[in-house]
């Protein structure tokens, strides 16, 4: 269980995740270091007990495996609606960093990338693309996500109040072995890109999420 983030546990939604993050609790290991009485003080007896059991892989008296996830996603609602393409790209880059890292942590790749946008008038739109092979690197996922965002923006250019990215069709099938049969020039997720992403994961784990990333992703105005 220690290898999982709290957001990987079924039942921990956006509101509870935000409450946990306010206490600097982002991973199972973070919660395991906290005394039960502090969890109860922060979150109430019922929720504290539920969390105490889940981070230990327990449901009542029986140990349960963590269910295999089918998708990972990140959404942000902006304090002020965004209309500038560069600012939206910065938010998108940061979201992709998070999504791609979680895809790699789960040990596979994603076949389908989806970008979701909610306009100023609350109209919600999304666009998806399914790839011929799973991808896992920041570079590969960001490339697809940028094209999808551009499509959504070209169809309707209006300020956005929410932006989200999702990776689905998660697969543990021998992705790296399969890709070795294809020339790197035709590979949507080349070995070099995957290795760079893995190095970035190590740096972010040690120095924080803001340690490395595309320049546009460093100072987003998104909140929530």
VENCORGI-V850720 format. One record per helix or strand. SS is the DSSP state (H for helix, E for strand). FROM is the first residue (numbers start at 1). LEN is the number of residues. If there is no record, write none. Layout:
# VENCORGI-V850720
SS	FROM	LEN
SS	FROM	LEN
This chain:
# VENCORGI-V850720
E	5	1
H	6	3
H	14	9
E	27	1
H	28	5
H	36	8
H	45	10
E	58	2
E	62	2
E	71	12
H	85	21
E	109	11
E	124	12
H	138	18
E	160	9
E	171	1
H	175	5
H	184	3
H	191	17
H	215	3
E	222	2
